[in-house]
Amino acid sequence: MSERVSIVIPTQRRPAGLMTAARSALAQQGVDPARLELVVVDNDQSPSAQASVQALAAEAPFPVVYVHEPEPGVANARNAALAEAGGDFIAFLDDDEEAPAGWLAELLTVQARLDADVVFGPVRGRAPADVRAHRDYLETFFSRLGPAETRVIEDYYGCGNSLLRRAALRDPKQPFSAVRNHIGGEDDLLFGQMKADGARFAWAAEAFVWEDPVPARLTLDYTIRRAFAYGQGPSAACAAADPPNRAGLVFWMAQGLVQASVFGLLAGLKWIVRAPSFAATLDRAARGLGKTLWWGPFKIEFYGRSAV
């Protein structure tokens, strides 16, 4: 197998996390370095990560490409990386993730064995030792769980810790839709499109990465707002379809109303008795509410902001 592989890390003003992610990418074992390149796309208005990436490149075992994309937005950043990446396969790693040394080799092994267009792997969230309140919930929130065994799967996950076959993309250079720059979910739109085109998805149970959220995200204020935004995804996707999927929209909004009512009441009761599972129940209520309140003034933007 001689196809080239581009490891892509989008970043915006996270120098410490970026260096951890990039060094873990450069330390991959079990894959011929001659096949690899690392592409770092800096989504800051100024090229704030350029110096550190260039310094890293000087000691790297394979090429490191720095891309500056000043126009804010997660879809813009991913597209800018793919426009420069030379790989037949694209491995996505986030700038708050750290990959074990055998991560990429395992993704490639599973891709070849199952002839997959996209391979997803687990994400294991980890919080610093001083985070005690709602610790289990927070680490679970920032984790991605999947099947216990490696196999072909019907559904898809997010971009972080994934391997894409470029030839399976309709647009190999700019596959991500800019309509999701501000709210995220650009990967959901892409993988949904790929599924409709007959793409083959796989799960690599052993190809896990660690996720180290920045401290500001390890709070209920952040995660519950994020859960609400996640909930908006299926309803917003139905509304954005061409033509709009009105039946699907009604289904998701109705389901969300029931979910928000039931779990909202249950979360209130758990808060009164200080139940440890309060945060997880509130999370489910927020996701339900997001399905119901998905439009205009209720949309929450986590991406597409300039870093000043």
N, C-alpha and C positions, 0 to 999 in steps of 0.2 A: 504494500500500500504506500503510494508515494505522494498522495495529495497534500497540498500545503494547508496549514492551519493558522488562522489569525486569532489570537486571544485578544479580546476587546474589553477595555475598562473605561467606561464613561466616568467623568468626575467633575465636581464643581466645588472648589474651595474646601477640600478635605485632605490636606497634605499628609497627615499621619496615616489615615486610612488608605489613601492611595498608595503610599510606599509599602504598607503591609501587603496589600493586594498584589501590587506589581512584583514585589520580591518573591511572593509565593508563586506567581506565574512563571518567573524566571527560573525557579528551583524545581520545575517539573521534571520527573524522571520517567523512563520507559518510553519516551518518544524521541526520535531523532531530531536534535536541535536544528538540523539543516531544513527541516520541514516547517519550522515555527517562526512566527513573528509576534511581537506584542504591539498592539495599537492602543494608545492612550488618547482619548478625546477630551479636551479641556473645554467645558461649557461655561467658563467664566468670561465676563466682558473683556478683561485683560488676560493675557497669557500667563496667569499666575503659577501654573504648574510646569511651565516649560523648562526652567532651569533645573528643577529636581529630576524631571524625566530625562533630560539630556545627560545629567550626571549619572543616572542609573544606566543609561544606554552604553556609557563608556566601559562598564564592567559586565555587560550582559552577554550570555552565551549565544544569543541569536538577535536579529535586528529588532530595534525598538523604534516605533514610529510615533511621533508626536503630532497631534492634529488639534488645531484651535478652532472651535466653533463658537463665536461670540453671541450668536442668536440663541437666546435661552429656550430651553425645551428639551425634554428627554428624547422625543422622536428626532428632533434636529441633531442631537448629539449622536444617537445611534446611526442615523443616516450618514452623518459626516464621517464616522469611523468606517462604515462599509464602503463608502466612496473611495477611501484610501487603502483599505485592506486588500491584500492580494491572495488571501486564502480561499481554497475550495470549501473549507469548513470554517465557521465562525463560532468560537467559544466565548460566551459572555460571562464576565465576572464583574460584580459590582465593587465600588470603591470602599465598601464597608465589609467586604468578605475576604476570607483567607482560605486558600485552597491547599489541602495536603499534597504531598509530592506526587502521589499516584492518581490525582484527580483527572487530569486530561487523558492519560492513557486509558483509564477506565471508561470515560465517555466515548473515546474512539473505538475501543474494543466492543462496547455494546452497540454502537452505531453500525459497525461492520457485521457483527453477528446477526443483528435483527434487521439490517438494511433499512434503518430509520432515517427519515428526513429531519427530525428533530429529536434530540435526546435530552431529558430533564433529569436532574439529580436533587437529592435532599439538601436542605439548608438547616443548619443547627444554630439557632440563636443562642447567644451567651451574653450575660450581663455581668458587669464588674461585681466584685465581692461586696461592695458597700451598698448595692441595691437590694433592699430587703422587702419593701412593700410591693405586693403583687408580683413577686419575682417569677414564680412558675408561669403565671399568665403572660408576663412580658416576654419571657424566653420562648414560650410557645407561639406568641403573636409573631415574633420575628423569625420563626422557623417555618420550614416547608416540609410537611410530611407526605408520604406517598406509600405505594405498595411495599410490603416487606421484601419482595423478591423482584429481581430484574425481569422485565417483560414488556411486550407491546401494550400500549394503553390507548384508550379511546379519547380521553380528554387531554387537555394541555394545561401547563403551568406558566409561570412568568419567565422572563428572559434571564434573570440572575441565575447562574449555574445552568446553562443550557448549551447545546451544541447544534448548530444549524448547518444543513447542507445547502450551500448557496444555489446550486442548480435547481432546488425545489422552490425558489422564490420567483414570483412573477416579475419583480423588479429587483435584480441582484444588487443594485447600487443604493436605492432609496426605498426600501420596502415598508418603512414605518410611516403611518399616517400622522401628519402634523395636527390633525384635529384633536389629538390626545396630548399635545404638548403640555398643557396646563394641568390636566387632571390625572395623567398617567393612563395605563391600560392600552398603550400603543402596541404592546406585545400581545395582549388579548385579541385586539383587532387583527393583527397579522396572523396569529396562529388559528383564529377562527376562519380566516380566509383560506389558509393553507388546508385546514380540515375540510372545508367545502370543496377544495380542489383535489381531495383524495390523499393528502399527505399522511405519512406513517409516523406515529409518535411512539417513543419508547421511554421507559423509566430505568435509570441506572441506580439501583439501590445502594451501591457501594461508592458512588462518585459524589460524596457529600462535600460541602464547604461550610466553614464557620461564618456566622454573621455577627459583627460587633456594632450594634447601633450606637450612634453618637448619644451622649448623656441626655440631651434635650428631648430625645425621642422615647426615653425610658420612663414615660409618665402616662397616666391615664388620659390626661388632656390631649396628648398627641394620638395615642392609639385609638381612642374612641372616635375622634374626628376622622382618623384614617379608616376605621371600620365603617363609618357612615359613608365615606367616599367609595369604599369597596362595594358597599351595598348598592350604590347608584349605578354601578357598571352594567348589569344586565338590562335594566330599564333604559338607560341611555343608549345602549347598543341597539335595542329594538327601535327606539325613536330615530336613530341615525341611519337605520337600514334604508336601502333604496329598492323598492318602496318601503315605507315604514311598516314595521311588524306590529300592527295595532293589537292583534290578539295576544301576542307575546307581552306587549307592554301592559295590557290589562291584567294578564296573569301575574306578572312580577309585582306590580303595584298592589294587587289584592293580597298576594302572599306576604309582601312586606308589611302591610297593615296588620295582618294577623300576627306576624312574627314580632313586630314592634310592641303590640298590645300585650301579648302573652309574656314575652321576656322582659318587657319594661316593668310590668307588675311584679314579676318574680324577682327582678333585680332590686326593686324597692324593698321587698320583704327581706331579701338577703342583706341589704345595706342596714336595715334596722337591727338585725341580729348579728351583724358583723361576720357574715359567713365568708370563708376564704374564697369561695367560688363567685363572689359578687362581681368581680371585674369581668370574668368570662361571660357571665349572663348579660351584663350591661353591653358588652361587645356585640352579642347576638341581637339585642334589641336595636342597637345603633345600625347594624347592617340591614335590619328590616325596615327601619325608618328611611334609610337611604334608598331602598327600592321604591318607596312611595314618594319621597320628595327628591326627585332627581334632576329637576330642570332649573334653568335661569338662576334666580337668587340663591338657590339652595346648593349650587355646585361649589365644591371645595377644591381649591387649586393648591396642589402640593408641588407642582413642577412649573417650568416655564418662567420662573422669576429670575431677574438678573441678580447676580451676586455682586454686591458693591463692597 
